Amino acid sequence: MKKQTKKYKSVLKDIEKRFENKDFELVLSSLTIEEIITAKLELSARGLNGKLFGFPIFKNINQITKESLVRFALRFCNSQKQAAALLGLSVAEFKSYIRKYNLNTIIE
């Protein structure tokens, strides 16, 4: 019997729907992660007179990155066990991050 897999909930598709830009994925795929982060920070700082989100981003970057990784794994994988393995975590560690970042709404 063939194992049923859930459909990946792409955040890219959500973004494309909001902005109706068909070239978004092409542009995004041509950038490095460092360029994407730099561009996002630049745009944010520009709109906030040099203040980044109202808190010390350098001190919080580890938490921001970990939350993003957990969000990705929850969307991409078919189970929490698979998501934990993808990130190199135990299932218990993974579940603690889900609670820590209040990501229960991503789980179906």
OpenMM code with the backbone's topology and positions (N, CA, C; nanometers):
from openmm import Vec3, app, unit

residues = "MET LYS LYS GLN THR LYS LYS TYR LYS SER VAL LEU LYS ASP ILE GLU LYS ARG PHE GLU ASN LYS ASP PHE GLU LEU VAL LEU SER SER LEU THR ILE GLU GLU ILE ILE THR ALA LYS LEU GLU LEU SER ALA ARG GLY LEU ASN GLY LYS LEU PHE GLY PHE PRO ILE PHE LYS ASN ILE ASN GLN ILE THR LYS GLU SER LEU VAL ARG PHE ALA LEU ARG PHE CYS ASN SER GLN LYS GLN ALA ALA ALA LEU LEU GLY LEU SER VAL ALA GLU PHE LYS SER TYR ILE ARG LYS TYR ASN LEU ASN THR ILE ILE GLU".split()
positions = [
    Vec3(0.0842, -0.1188, 0.0000),
    Vec3(0.0000, 0.0000, 0.0000),
    Vec3(0.0879, 0.1241, 0.0000),
    Vec3(0.0586, 0.2173, -0.0841),
    Vec3(0.1365, 0.3395, -0.0966),
    Vec3(0.1066, 0.4341, 0.0200),
    Vec3(0.2148, 0.4849, 0.0807),
    Vec3(0.1986, 0.5775, 0.1931),
    Vec3(0.1489, 0.7124, 0.1410),
    Vec3(0.0442, 0.7620, 0.2020),
    Vec3(-0.0122, 0.8921, 0.1658),
    Vec3(0.0714, 1.0023, 0.2308),
    Vec3(0.1102, 1.1008, 0.1536),
    Vec3(0.1840, 1.2134, 0.2097),
    Vec3(0.0969, 1.3374, 0.2012),
    Vec3(0.1147, 1.4223, 0.2990),
    Vec3(0.0364, 1.5461, 0.2958),
    Vec3(0.0968, 1.6406, 0.1937),
    Vec3(0.0164, 1.7303, 0.1462),
    Vec3(0.0627, 1.8287, 0.0496),
    Vec3(0.1403, 1.9379, 0.1236),
    Vec3(0.2579, 1.9684, 0.0731),
    Vec3(0.3421, 2.0716, 0.1329),
    Vec3(0.2729, 2.2065, 0.1238),
    Vec3(0.2635, 2.2776, 0.2357),
    Vec3(0.1995, 2.4093, 0.2416),
    Vec3(0.3048, 2.5161, 0.2174),
    Vec3(0.3282, 2.5490, 0.0950),
    Vec3(0.4352, 2.6404, 0.0585),
    Vec3(0.4059, 2.7837, 0.0993),
    Vec3(0.4967, 2.8408, 0.1767),
    Vec3(0.4851, 2.9809, 0.2137),
    Vec3(0.5075, 3.0683, 0.0899),
    Vec3(0.5830, 3.0178, -0.0058),
    Vec3(0.6060, 3.0934, -0.1298),
    Vec3(0.4759, 3.1137, -0.2069),
    Vec3(0.3935, 3.0104, -0.2095),
    Vec3(0.2642, 3.0229, -0.2790),
    Vec3(0.1747, 3.1240, -0.2078),
    Vec3(0.1802, 3.1235, -0.0740),
    Vec3(0.1031, 3.2224, 0.0026),
    Vec3(0.1483, 3.3638, -0.0307),
    Vec3(0.2776, 3.3829, -0.0423),
    Vec3(0.3338, 3.5154, -0.0737),
    Vec3(0.2938, 3.5567, -0.2155),
    Vec3(0.3053, 3.4640, -0.3090),
    Vec3(0.2678, 3.4953, -0.4479),
    Vec3(0.1218, 3.5362, -0.4587),
    Vec3(0.0352, 3.4682, -0.3847),
    Vec3(-0.1077, 3.5017, -0.3875),
    Vec3(-0.1318, 3.6428, -0.3362),
    Vec3(-0.0586, 3.6808, -0.2327),
    Vec3(-0.0770, 3.8145, -0.1752),
    Vec3(-0.0297, 3.9240, -0.2697),
    Vec3(0.0773, 3.8990, -0.3420),
    Vec3(0.1370, 4.0050, -0.4234),
    Vec3(0.1194, 3.9853, -0.5728),
    Vec3(0.0650, 3.8713, -0.6136),
    Vec3(0.0386, 3.8417, -0.7537),
    Vec3(0.1591, 3.8690, -0.8422),
    Vec3(0.2769, 3.8309, -0.7945),
    Vec3(0.3999, 3.8483, -0.8710),
    Vec3(0.4486, 3.7102, -0.9137),
    Vec3(0.4340, 3.6806, -1.0405),
    Vec3(0.4683, 3.5487, -1.0925),
    Vec3(0.6189, 3.5252, -1.0974),
    Vec3(0.6995, 3.6304, -1.0916),
    Vec3(0.8447, 3.6163, -1.0960),
    Vec3(0.9069, 3.6056, -0.9574),
    Vec3(0.8254, 3.6072, -0.8546),
    Vec3(0.8769, 3.6090, -0.7183),
    Vec3(0.9693, 3.4911, -0.6901),
    Vec3(0.9259, 3.3697, -0.7199),
    Vec3(1.0082, 3.2521, -0.6923),
    Vec3(1.1374, 3.2542, -0.7720),
    Vec3(1.1322, 3.3008, -0.8946),
    Vec3(1.2526, 3.3090, -0.9774),
    Vec3(1.3540, 3.4049, -0.9156),
    Vec3(1.3086, 3.5214, -0.8755),
    Vec3(1.3975, 3.6208, -0.8134),
    Vec3(1.4509, 3.5661, -0.6815),
    Vec3(1.3626, 3.5111, -0.5988),
    Vec3(1.4024, 3.4599, -0.4679),
    Vec3(1.5047, 3.3467, -0.4813),
    Vec3(1.4839, 3.2591, -0.5758),
    Vec3(1.5752, 3.1450, -0.5921),
    Vec3(1.7138, 3.1872, -0.6402),
    Vec3(1.7244, 3.3042, -0.6995),
    Vec3(1.8546, 3.3498, -0.7474),
    Vec3(1.9358, 3.4220, -0.6396),
    Vec3(1.8750, 3.4446, -0.5231),
    Vec3(1.9431, 3.5128, -0.4136),
    Vec3(1.9960, 3.4132, -0.3116),
    Vec3(2.1054, 3.4496, -0.2453),
    Vec3(2.1539, 3.3684, -0.1342),
    Vec3(2.0713, 3.4022, -0.0110),
    Vec3(2.0761, 3.3164, 0.0871),
    Vec3(2.0019, 3.3436, 0.2105),
    Vec3(2.0539, 3.4706, 0.2770),
    Vec3(2.1845, 3.4944, 0.2664),
    Vec3(2.2426, 3.6160, 0.3234),
    Vec3(2.1887, 3.7406, 0.2543),
    Vec3(2.1737, 3.7340, 0.1225),
    Vec3(2.1175, 3.8477, 0.0490),
    Vec3(1.9716, 3.8722, 0.0861),
    Vec3(1.8971, 3.7656, 0.1052),
    Vec3(1.7559, 3.7781, 0.1431),
    Vec3(1.7441, 3.8432, 0.2809),
    Vec3(1.8235, 3.7951, 0.3751),
    Vec3(1.8200, 3.8520, 0.5103),
    Vec3(1.8632, 3.9978, 0.5075),
    Vec3(1.9707, 4.0269, 0.4361),
    Vec3(2.0197, 4.1651, 0.4267),
    Vec3(1.9145, 4.2563, 0.3659),
    Vec3(1.8505, 4.2117, 0.2589),
    Vec3(1.7476, 4.2925, 0.1931),
    Vec3(1.6291, 4.3167, 0.2863),
    Vec3(1.5847, 4.2134, 0.3564),
    Vec3(1.4730, 4.2276, 0.4494),
    Vec3(1.5082, 4.3249, 0.5617),
    Vec3(1.6278, 4.3144, 0.6158),
    Vec3(1.6719, 4.4065, 0.7207),
    Vec3(1.6794, 4.5494, 0.6700),
    Vec3(1.7322, 4.5650, 0.5485),
    Vec3(1.7423, 4.6990, 0.4898),
    Vec3(1.6045, 4.7609, 0.4714),
    Vec3(1.5115, 4.6849, 0.4175),
    Vec3(1.3761, 4.7360, 0.3972),
    Vec3(1.3087, 4.7702, 0.5299),
    Vec3(1.3289, 4.6845, 0.6281),
    Vec3(1.2692, 4.7087, 0.7601),
    Vec3(1.3295, 4.8313, 0.8262),
    Vec3(1.4610, 4.8433, 0.8207),
    Vec3(1.5291, 4.9563, 0.8837),
    Vec3(1.4933, 5.0871, 0.8151),
    Vec3(1.4796, 5.0823, 0.6851),
    Vec3(1.4443, 5.2018, 0.6089),
    Vec3(1.3094, 5.2579, 0.6538),
    Vec3(1.2161, 5.1706, 0.6769),
    Vec3(1.0827, 5.2133, 0.7175),
    Vec3(1.0709, 5.2491, 0.8644),
    Vec3(1.1716, 5.2146, 0.9425),
    Vec3(1.1652, 5.2376, 1.0873),
    Vec3(1.2783, 5.3280, 1.1370),
    Vec3(1.3312, 5.4098, 1.0486),
    Vec3(1.4384, 5.5030, 1.0837),
    Vec3(1.5569, 5.4346, 1.1522),
    Vec3(1.5987, 5.3205, 1.0991),
    Vec3(1.7166, 5.2521, 1.1500),
    Vec3(1.6927, 5.1607, 1.2678),
    Vec3(1.5730, 5.1563, 1.3208),
    Vec3(1.5418, 5.0662, 1.4327),
    Vec3(1.4839, 4.9379, 1.3741),
    Vec3(1.5417, 4.8266, 1.4120),
    Vec3(1.4987, 4.6988, 1.3572),
    Vec3(1.3971, 4.6310, 1.4475),
    Vec3(1.2726, 4.6454, 1.4123),
    Vec3(1.1619, 4.5773, 1.4792),
    Vec3(1.1484, 4.6153, 1.6265),
    Vec3(1.2151, 4.7190, 1.6698),
    Vec3(1.2014, 4.7664, 1.8065),
    Vec3(1.2739, 4.6842, 1.9114),
    Vec3(1.3625, 4.5938, 1.8698),
    Vec3(1.4395, 4.5165, 1.9680),
    Vec3(1.5775, 4.4856, 1.9110),
    Vec3(1.6710, 4.4469, 1.9977),
    Vec3(1.8079, 4.4192, 1.9518),
    Vec3(1.8133, 4.2906, 1.8685),
    Vec3(1.8097, 4.3065, 1.7396),
    Vec3(1.7999, 4.1912, 1.6494),
    Vec3(1.9215, 4.0998, 1.6578),
    Vec3(2.0400, 4.1566, 1.6771),
    Vec3(2.1597, 4.0733, 1.6825),
    Vec3(2.1527, 3.9740, 1.7973),
    Vec3(2.0996, 4.0179, 1.9093),
    Vec3(2.0878, 3.9300, 2.0258),
    Vec3(1.9767, 3.8274, 2.0082),
    Vec3(1.8840, 3.8523, 1.9185),
    Vec3(1.7684, 3.7643, 1.9000),
    Vec3(1.7732, 3.6800, 1.7725),
    Vec3(1.8777, 3.6935, 1.6930),
    Vec3(1.8815, 3.6257, 1.5630),
    Vec3(1.8757, 3.4731, 1.5758),
    Vec3(1.9358, 3.4177, 1.6806),
    Vec3(1.9288, 3.2718, 1.6974),
    Vec3(1.7850, 3.2248, 1.7145),
    Vec3(1.7082, 3.2972, 1.7949),
    Vec3(1.5684, 3.2599, 1.8171),
    Vec3(1.4866, 3.2785, 1.6891),
    Vec3(1.5103, 3.3868, 1.6164),
    Vec3(1.4391, 3.4138, 1.4912),
    Vec3(1.4658, 3.3016, 1.3912),
    Vec3(1.5913, 3.2624, 1.3811),
    Vec3(1.6310, 3.1578, 1.2870),
    Vec3(1.5707, 3.0231, 1.3262),
    Vec3(1.5766, 2.9902, 1.4541),
    Vec3(1.5201, 2.8626, 1.4998),
    Vec3(1.3696, 2.8563, 1.4754),
    Vec3(1.3010, 2.9660, 1.5017),
    Vec3(1.1569, 2.9675, 1.4757),
    Vec3(1.1286, 2.9445, 1.3277),
    Vec3(1.2069, 3.0078, 1.2413),
    Vec3(1.1890, 2.9890, 1.0967),
    Vec3(1.2124, 2.8441, 1.0564),
    Vec3(1.3140, 2.7815, 1.1127),
    Vec3(1.3421, 2.6414, 1.0810),
    Vec3(1.2283, 2.5501, 1.1258),
    Vec3(1.1744, 2.5737, 1.2436),
    Vec3(1.0635, 2.4921, 1.2934),
    Vec3(0.9393, 2.5134, 1.2069),
    Vec3(0.9115, 2.6388, 1.1697),
    Vec3(0.7977, 2.6668, 1.0808),
    Vec3(0.8121, 2.5927, 0.9482),
    Vec3(0.9325, 2.5973, 0.8901),
    Vec3(0.9574, 2.5282, 0.7642),
    Vec3(0.9349, 2.3783, 0.7799),
    Vec3(0.9933, 2.3195, 0.8828),
    Vec3(0.9818, 2.1752, 0.9025),
    Vec3(0.8365, 2.1323, 0.9213),
    Vec3(0.7592, 2.2115, 0.9948),
    Vec3(0.6174, 2.1791, 1.0142),
    Vec3(0.5402, 2.1820, 0.8827),
    Vec3(0.5732, 2.2749, 0.7969),
    Vec3(0.5036, 2.2853, 0.6677),
    Vec3(0.5507, 2.1777, 0.5704),
    Vec3(0.6792, 2.1446, 0.5741),
    Vec3(0.7398, 2.0593, 0.4732),
    Vec3(0.7226, 1.9097, 0.4997),
    Vec3(0.7284, 1.8707, 0.6248),
    Vec3(0.7288, 1.7288, 0.6592),
    Vec3(0.5893, 1.6749, 0.6884),
    Vec3(0.5768, 1.5431, 0.6792),
    Vec3(0.4479, 1.4766, 0.6997),
    Vec3(0.4180, 1.4475, 0.8455),
    Vec3(0.5177, 1.4569, 0.9310),
    Vec3(0.4961, 1.4275, 1.0723),
    Vec3(0.5965, 1.5059, 1.1557),
    Vec3(0.5650, 1.5159, 1.2846),
    Vec3(0.6586, 1.5824, 1.3752),
    Vec3(0.7869, 1.5013, 1.3869),
    Vec3(0.7761, 1.3713, 1.3807),
    Vec3(0.8942, 1.2841, 1.3873),
    Vec3(0.9859, 1.3119, 1.2684),
    Vec3(0.9285, 1.3216, 1.1504),
    Vec3(1.0057, 1.3497, 1.0299),
    Vec3(1.0655, 1.4915, 1.0366),
    Vec3(0.9886, 1.5871, 1.0857),
    Vec3(1.0357, 1.7251, 1.0979),
    Vec3(1.1519, 1.7338, 1.1964),
    Vec3(1.1392, 1.6645, 1.3086),
    Vec3(1.2463, 1.6633, 1.4084),
    Vec3(1.3735, 1.6043, 1.3476),
    Vec3(1.3593, 1.4954, 1.2735),
    Vec3(1.4751, 1.4321, 1.2101),
    Vec3(1.5398, 1.5258, 1.1078),
    Vec3(1.4590, 1.5962, 1.0324),
    Vec3(1.5110, 1.6906, 0.9342),
    Vec3(1.6013, 1.7948, 1.0005),
    Vec3(1.5616, 1.8389, 1.1192),
    Vec3(1.6359, 1.9425, 1.1908),
    Vec3(1.7422, 1.8864, 1.2845),
    Vec3(1.7510, 1.7542, 1.2954),
    Vec3(1.8497, 1.6931, 1.3835),
    Vec3(1.8122, 1.7046, 1.5306),
    Vec3(1.6821, 1.7046, 1.5593),
    Vec3(1.6321, 1.7163, 1.6962),
    Vec3(1.5589, 1.5891, 1.7354),
    Vec3(1.5473, 1.5669, 1.8657),
    Vec3(1.4589, 1.4605, 1.9124),
    Vec3(1.3158, 1.5128, 1.8989),
    Vec3(1.2194, 1.4230, 1.9006),
    Vec3(1.0792, 1.4646, 1.8914),
    Vec3(1.0435, 1.5521, 2.0110),
    Vec3(1.0945, 1.5186, 2.1285),
    Vec3(1.0663, 1.5988, 2.2489),
    Vec3(1.1223, 1.7404, 2.2342),
    Vec3(1.2458, 1.7519, 2.1812),
    Vec3(1.3036, 1.8854, 2.1595),
    Vec3(1.2208, 1.9646, 2.0586),
    Vec3(1.1808, 1.8958, 1.9519),
    Vec3(1.1013, 1.9613, 1.8478),
    Vec3(0.9697, 2.0127, 1.9040),
    Vec3(0.9030, 1.9286, 1.9833),
    Vec3(0.7760, 1.9696, 2.0439),
    Vec3(0.7945, 2.0865, 2.1392),
    Vec3(0.9083, 2.0920, 2.2070),
    Vec3(0.9327, 2.2052, 2.2978),
    Vec3(0.9480, 2.3349, 2.2179),
    Vec3(1.0073, 2.3273, 2.0992),
    Vec3(1.0177, 2.4464, 2.0140),
    Vec3(0.8802, 2.4878, 1.9611),
    Vec3(0.7963, 2.3925, 1.9294),
    Vec3(0.6598, 2.4233, 1.8846),
    Vec3(0.5872, 2.5015, 1.9930),
    Vec3(0.5995, 2.4556, 2.1168),
    Vec3(0.5365, 2.5270, 2.2293),
    Vec3(0.6020, 2.6631, 2.2518),
    Vec3(0.7349, 2.6653, 2.2505),
    Vec3(0.8090, 2.7889, 2.2773),
    Vec3(0.7695, 2.9006, 2.1799),
    Vec3(0.7555, 2.8665, 2.0522),
    Vec3(0.7247, 2.9657, 1.9492),
    Vec3(0.5752, 2.9734, 1.9187),
    Vec3(0.4943, 2.9017, 1.9984),
    Vec3(0.3486, 2.9044, 1.9830),
    Vec3(0.3079, 2.8703, 1.8391),
    Vec3(0.3585, 2.7603, 1.7894),
    Vec3(0.3331, 2.7197, 1.6500),
    Vec3(0.2308, 2.6091, 1.6385),
    Vec3(0.1506, 2.5911, 1.7401),
    Vec3(0.0480, 2.4860, 1.7369),
    Vec3(-0.0526, 2.5071, 1.6252),
    Vec3(-0.0719, 2.6308, 1.5817),
    Vec3(-0.1703, 2.6575, 1.4762),
    Vec3(-0.1250, 2.6051, 1.3411),
    Vec3(0.0043, 2.5808, 1.3217),
    Vec3(0.0537, 2.5272, 1.1947),
    Vec3(0.0221, 2.3780, 1.1839),
    Vec3(0.0133, 2.3116, 1.2987),
    Vec3(-0.0124, 2.1680, 1.3014),
    Vec3(-0.1603, 2.1425, 1.2727),
    Vec3(-0.1856, 2.0509, 1.1815),
    Vec3(-0.3252, 2.0168, 1.1508),
    Vec3(-0.3637, 1.8873, 1.2163),
] * unit.nanometer
topology = app.Topology()
chain = topology.addChain("A")
for resn in residues:
    res = topology.addResidue(resn, chain)
    for name in ("N", "CA", "C"):
        topology.addAtom(name, app.Element.getBySymbol(name[0]), res)
